[in-house]
Amino acid sequence: MLKSRFGFAFDAAVLRVAPFLSHPSVHPNALTLFGTAISLAAAAEFAGGELRRGAALTALGGAFDLCDGVAARAQGRASRFGALLDSSLDRLVDVALLFGLALYYAGEGQRLWAWVAGVGLAGSVLTSYTKARAELWLRDFDAGLLERAERILLLIAGGALGLMPLALAGIALGSVATAIQRIIIAHRRLGAEPEEGRHE
């Protein structure tokens, strides 16, 4: 929802705060890799029970993830490979953060929240997959109640405010609901006629 609401209009605001992003020496793919490394460190902090530190690193990693696309567009470096790299590493970060939290709660004997984190992980992957598949046939498929930006913000808020179980519950419910929502919308837009290229 945040992405569809602000879109590329957000680029100008980011460039006003960080004008160096338009300089050719700041390579967008390097920002992607730095952000991923920081986010993986956040996952390790979550796994170790350092939830506030993990939230802070998640916010920092998210800032890099926000800036790489802005830099690519500002420099005219937007490419299919850059989009592939960014999307692939985003999925890695999503899995790592929630897996780290599942490990933490399992280690603390809080099996319920470990399972909730696991459901959130599965739901997050499914929301991304349904969108990727739908975009093979549908343009501008931005439907979704709880997209990646909202999930990351929930993790940051949950860790910073000591409300991680509540954040995980929101991610689990929201991501599953979003995946179902996307499947329903794709069905309506694609129609019920058989498709030629069906794969498992």
Residue pairs with C-beta under 8 A, 6 or more apart in sequence:
1 144
1 145
1 146
1 147
1 150
2 147
2 149
2 150
3 142
3 147
3 148
3 149
4 142
4 147
8 73
10 70
11 70
11 73
11 74
14 21
14 66
14 67
14 70
15 21
15 22
15 70
15 74
18 67
20 26
21 67
21 70
21 71
21 74
22 71
22 74
22 75
23 75
24 75
26 71
26 75
27 71
27 77
28 68
28 69
28 71
28 72
28 75
28 77
28 78
28 82
29 68
29 82
29 85
31 64
31 67
31 68
31 71
32 64
32 65
32 68
32 82
32 85
32 86
32 89
33 89
34 64
35 61
35 62
35 63
35 64
35 65
35 67
35 68
35 89
36 61
36 89
36 92
36 93
37 61
38 57
38 60
38 61
38 64
39 57
39 58
39 61
39 62
39 65
39 93
39 96
39 97
40 92
40 93
40 96
41 57
41 61
42 54
42 55
42 56
42 57
42 58
42 60
42 61
42 97
42 100
43 54
43 93
43 96
43 97
43 99
43 100
44 54
44 100
45 51
45 53
45 54
45 57
45 100
46 54
46 97
46 100
46 101
46 103
46 104
46 159
47 99
47 100
47 101
47 103
47 104
48 104
49 104
49 107
49 108
51 104
51 158
51 159
51 162
51 164
52 159
52 160
52 162
54 97
54 100
54 159
55 155
55 156
55 157
55 158
55 159
55 160
56 159
56 160
58 97
58 152
58 155
58 156
58 159
59 156
61 93
62 152
62 156
65 86
65 90
65 93
68 82
68 86
69 78
69 86
71 77
72 78
72 79
72 82
87 132
90 128
90 148
91 125
91 128
94 121
94 124
94 125
94 128
94 148
94 151
95 121
95 124
95 125
97 155
98 117
98 118
98 120
98 121
98 124
98 168
98 171
99 117
99 121
101 113
101 117
101 155
101 164
101 168
102 114
102 117
102 118
102 121
103 114
105 111
105 112
105 113
105 114
105 117
106 114
113 164
113 165
113 168
116 165
116 168
116 169
116 172
117 168
117 172
119 172
119 176
120 151
120 168
120 171
120 172
120 175
123 171
123 172
123 174
123 175
123 176
123 178
123 179
124 148
124 151
124 171
124 175
126 175
126 176
126 179
127 144
127 146
127 147
127 175
127 178
127 179
127 182
128 148
130 179
130 182
130 183
130 186
131 141
131 144
131 182
133 186
134 141
134 182
134 186
134 190
135 141
137 190
137 195
138 186
138 189
138 190
141 182
141 185
141 186
143 181
143 182
143 185
144 178
144 181
144 182
145 174
145 177
145 178
145 181
146 170
146 171
146 174
146 175
146 177
146 178
147 178
150 174
151 171
151 174
151 175
154 167
154 170
154 171
155 164
155 167
155 171
157 163
157 167
158 164
158 165
158 166
158 167
158 168
159 167
